[in-house]
Amino acid sequence: MARFPKPPEGSWTEHYGLGTEPMSYEDSISTEFFELEREAIFKRAWLNVGRVEQLPRNGSYFTKELVVARTSVIIVRDREGQVRAFHNVCRHRGNKLVWNDFPKEETSGISRQFVCKYHGWRYDLDGSCSFVQQEQEFFDLDKADYGLVPVHCDVWAGFIFIHLGKEPEQSLTEFLGPMVTALENYPFHLQSERWFYRSPVNANWKLYLDAFQEFYHAPVLHAKQTPPDFSAAAQKAGFEAPYYGIDGPHRVVSTAGIHPWNLAPNQLKPMEILTRSGLFGPWDMPDLNFEQQPAGLNPAGCDPWGLDSFQIFPNFVILIWGQSWYLTYHYWPTASNQHIFEGTLYFVPAKTARERVAHELAALSFKEYGHQDANTLEATQTMLESRVLDRFPLGDQEVLCRHLHKVAGEWVDDYKRQLTEV
């Protein structure tokens, strides 16, 4: 890998003024801190819940279970084509409105209206109450007063975001900031073939975010996933990213890459050679019809370029590969030491059997690497909870880990301060 100069301060950590002292991970094991995060972070930040391709026509909907905020939401494209969001609760007796066989499972479909399974109250796609069973039995009831409870909803570059607060302090684009919104012209919409993984992980949500915002671990943890010659070379060289960026609460790490097709056969798996694919994605890249690459990509000017991983606070990641495909990660907390991890891969739709197989190998490779990371994090969680140690040294390649925990702490402190001022 080519070596790129560090910032003038000598390290990324010093450049961003984050301090170099050992760091506490108490925020990842404290149940009290997690309870504060529910209100301080997840009810005050814009949260990505999916993409517009999940709502292909008017009447399309899906639900999202947000355990961290103790709610469920319905995301729907109404009769006018507008994307809306509502709390998934009937206004009559509080029953969950949209679900199938199991109330805690997410669901999706197409509907002309939403009907409560309990007493049959009905709601139009704009959230208005359209029918009350035996309406004459109620006292001074006006259906206009009993529409679904709306959730703030906005769309950026095809990504659907919601805000659970009464009134967002910032618009979505203001919250995302210039580093993220610089990606707006990236052709996400052309990459609509979707592969989805979802798994519970017995670790704090921030620990898994940490795993994917540093690559210091990759040559060691994932050594057995590559042929011995390649693995030995990678461990000897180590890893050093050429660029780390921070903008408000958000972060990005950009890396140089390799052209797998230029590697020696003993540095590749036979399956990779056969399918022309692997962890970095299909070797045969689709034409994304770039008139001009978005300014926010490949900030270090790497050639070849590997990937840019944008960590959008609090729990959403867009990872764009130089091989012309992208990933998203979501980390949905369920407890101080548990969360749901979602990984979604997006490709330009395959037109041939070879392209389909190349996509499948990339998806399976991602799944295997994800398993290794998750397994390690569960081991980390158990020993952090022992509190045998309370301070941990972080290297410069872990600068974004340091930033995430700093920001989480600042949001919690700000929330506590606001409580005392009321």
N, C-alpha and C positions, 0 to 999 in steps of 0.2 A: 504494500500500500504506500502511496506517495505520502510524504510528510509535509504538513502545512504549518505555517508559523502560528504560534499562539498569539493571543492579544498582547498589547504593549505591557500589560501588568504582569505578564509571565504565566498566568494561569487563568482559565475561564472562571474559576471560583472567585479569585480576587478581582477579576474584571467586573463581575456583577455584584461585588461587595457583599457576598453571602457569609463571610467568615470562614475560617479554616479549622476551627476547633472540632473535636469529636462531637457527634450528634446523638441526641436522645431519641429513642423510638417509643417513648411513653405514649405518644399520640396513636400508636398502632395497637396498644394493648389495654388502654384505659377504657372501661365501659362508660365512665363519666364523660370523657372526651367525645366518645362516639355519640352519646345522647345529645351533646351540644352540636355536633356536626349535622345532625338531622335538621335542626332549625337554622343554624348559622351558615351552612353551605348549601344543602340540597333544597332548601326552600327559598334561597336567595340568589341562586345562580341559574343561568339558562342551561337546560339539560337537553342533549340530543336524544331523541327517541326513535329515529329511523330516517328513511328517505321517501321521497315522493313516489318512487317506483312501487312502493308497497301499497299505494293508493291509485291503481291504474285507471279507475273510472269513477264517475260520480256515484256515491253510495258505498264505495269501498271504505273499509275501516279495519283497524286493529286495536287491541288493548295493550296496555303496558302496566305491569305490576311494579309499583315503586314502594317496596317494603321500607326503605330508608325514610320515606316521607309518610308512611302509613296510609297510602292511598293507591287507587287504581285509576287510570285515565283511559278514555276512548279518544283515538285519533281518527278523524273521518273526513272524507271529501264530500262536501254537501252538494245539493242539487245545482248550485251555481259554479261548482268546481273549486270552491274555497276550502283550504285545509283548516279544520277546526279541532279544538281539543276540549274535552269536558271531564269532570270527575265522574267516575263510573258508578254513580249512586242514584237510585230512584228517589224522587222527592217525596214519595208517600210515606214509606216506613223504613227507608234507609237500606233496602236490599241492594246488593250488587246488581247492576242492570244488565250488563253484557257478559255472558260466560256460557260455556257449553256444559260438559259433564262434571267438571271439577272447578269449583269457584276460584281457586288460587292459580289456575293455569291461564296463560294468555291465549287469545283467540283472534281470528281475523275472518273476514268474509265480505259479502256485499249485501246491503239491506236498504229497503225504502224507508224504514223507521226502526226504532228500538222499542221493544216491548218487554216490560218487567215480567219475569216468570212467576212472581208471587201473587200480584193482584191485577195484572194486565194493563197498568198505566202505559201509555204510548207517548213517544217523543219523536218529533221530526228530526231530520239530519242537521238542522240549524239549532237544535237543542230545545225548541219550544215544545211545551206539553200540548199534545193534540187530542188526547182522549183519556177520560177518567171513568173507570168502571163504576156504574151506579152513582154517577155524579150528583144526582138529586139527594143522596143520603148525606152529603157533606154540608157544612155550615159556612155560608158566605165564601165559597171557594171560587176563585177566579183562576182559570188555567194559565192565564198570562203571567201570574205570579209564581208559577211552579215549573219553570223550565229547568233544564239541566244546569248545574253550576259550571260556568265556563272556566277554562284554564288559558292563560296567556299563551299564544301560539304564534310562531313566525317561521319562515323558511328562508334559508340562505344556501345558495348553490345546490338546491335540491335536498338539503339536510333539514329535517323538521326538528325544531326546538320548542320546548315548553318552559314556562316559568311558573312556579307554584305559589309565588308570593302574591300579596294583594295588588301590588303595583311595582313592576320592575324599576330598579333605580337607574338602569341603562337600557337602551334599545338593544336588540340582538347584535346589530353590527357594531355598536359602541362597545358592547361586552367582548365581542370577538377580537376587536382591535386590528390594526393594520397588518400585523404579521400573518394572521389567519386569513383575513379578507383579501389579501393579495393573491390567494388561490382561487378566487371566484371564477376566473375564466378557464380553470382546468376542466377538461371534458368529463366530469364525473358521470354525466347523463349517458355517455356512450358505453359505459362499463356497467351494464345492467344484468349480466349473468351473476347470480348471487349464490355463494356457498356459506352456510351458517353453522356455527358451533356454539353450544351453550353448556356451561358446567358450573356446579357449585364448587367453591374453593374454600378450604378451611384456613383462610388467612385474611388479614385486614386488607381492605381494598387498595390502600396506598402502597402496600408492599408489592402487589402485582404490577401496579403502575411503575414502581421503581424498576422492576425487572425488565421492562420494555423501553425504559428511557436511558439505559446504559448498556453498552455492549462489551464492557470489561469482562463480563462473565462468559461470553460466547465461546472463545477458544478452549475454555476448560469444561464448562458444564455440557456443551454440545459436541465435545470432541468425538464421541463414538458415533455420531451421526454422519461423519465424513470419513472417507478412506484414510488410512493411517498416514500416508505421505502428506496429504493436504492438512490433516489435523496437526501433525508434528510441525509443519511449516507455520501454521497459524499460531500455535502456542509459542513458538520461538519469536515470532514477530510481535506478538501481543496485539492490542487494539488501541487505536487512538483516533477518535473522530476529528475531522478537520473543522467542524463548526458546531457551536451550541448557541442557540438564541433564546432570549427571554423577553417577553412583551406582556407587561402586567402580570396576570396570574398564569399565563400560558407559556409553553416552552416548545422548542424544536431541537432535534439533533439531526444533523445531516452527515452522511457517510459516503466515502468513495466506494466503488464497487469492483466487480470483476466481470469479464466476459467468459462465462463458463465454457463456451465452445472453443476458447483458446487454451484451456487447460490440458495438461497431458492426461491420457486415458487412466493412468494410475492415480490421478487426483479426483476422479469422478466415479460414481456408482454406475454399474452397467445399466441400471434402469434409467438413470439420467441421460445417458448417451442414447439409449433406445427411444425414449419419449421426447428428448430435447426439452427437458423441464426439470424442475427441482425447487428448492427452497426459495431461490431468487425469482421464480416464476418461469413461464415459457420462454425459451430462447428465441423463438420466432415472434417478434414483437408486432402487434397490430399498428396500423397507421391511425393515430389519433387526430390527424388533420390539424396539427398545431400551426396557426399562423405565426404565433410567437409564444414561446414557453412562458407561463406565468412568472412574474418577477420574483415571487416568493420561493420558487423551487431552486434546489441545488445552489444555495447561497455561497458555497466555497468554490464553485466552478469546477467540480471534480470531473475528470475524464479518464476512465468511465465513472459515471455517477451510480451510487448504490441505491440509497433511499433517503427520504426525509420523513421523520416521525414527528408529527405535530401533536403535542399533548394539550388538549383543550380542557381547561379547568371546569368542573372538577374531575370528571371521570370518563372523558371521551378522547379517543385517539384516531387521527387520520394518518395512515402510513402509506406514502406514495412511493412506489418502486420505480427505478429507472427503466425497468423492463415493461413499462406501460400497463400496469394494473395497480390496484390499491387494496388496502385492508382498513377495516375499522375495528377498534376495540372499545368495549364498554365494561365498566366495573361497577356493579350495582350492589352497594352494601346491604347486608341483612342483619349483621351484628358486628360487635367490635372485632371479632376474629373470624368472620365469614362474609363471603360475598358471592354474587353470581357473575361469572366472566362470560362475555359474549364476544366471539371473534367472527367477523364477516369478511369474505373475500369477494372482490368485484373484478370481473373480466369483461372485455368486449365479447359479446356472445359468440360461441364457437360455431364455425361454419362447416367444419369437417370433423371426422372421427379423430384424426390426429390432434387437432386443437382441443377437442373435448378431453382426450386422455392427458394432454399436457396440463390442462387446468386441474384435472383430478389429482395428478401427482403433486402439483403445487399445494393443493388443499390438504392432502394427506401429510405432506412434509411439514406444513404449518402446524397441523394437529399434533404431530409427534413432538416437535419442539415445544409447543405449548404445554404438553403433558410434563415434560422435563422441568419446565419453569414452575408449574403449579406444584409439583411434588416437592421441589426444593423449598418453595415458600411456605408450605405447610410445616416443614421441618424448622424453618426460621421462626414461624409464629410460636411454636411450642417452646422454643428456648428463649425467645424474648419474654414470654410470659413467666419464665422462671425468675426473671429479674436478677439473675446471677451477675449480669453486667448491665450497666445503665448508660454507658457512653460508647460510641463506635466511631472509628476513624473512617472518613470518606475521602477517596482520591479525587483528582480533578476530573476523571472520566465519569464521576458520579455527581457532577455539579447539579444536574437537573433533579436528582433525588433530594438533594439538600434544599433546592428551591421549592419543590412540591410541599414538603413538610413545613417549611417556613410560611408559605402562603396559607396552608390549612390552619396553622396556628394563628395567623393574623386575622383570618375571617372569624374564627371562634372568639378571639379577644375583642374584635370589633362588635360582635353580637352581644357579648357579655357587657361591654361598655354601654351599648344602647339600652340594655335592660335596666341598668342602674340609673340611666338618665330619664327614664319614663316616670 
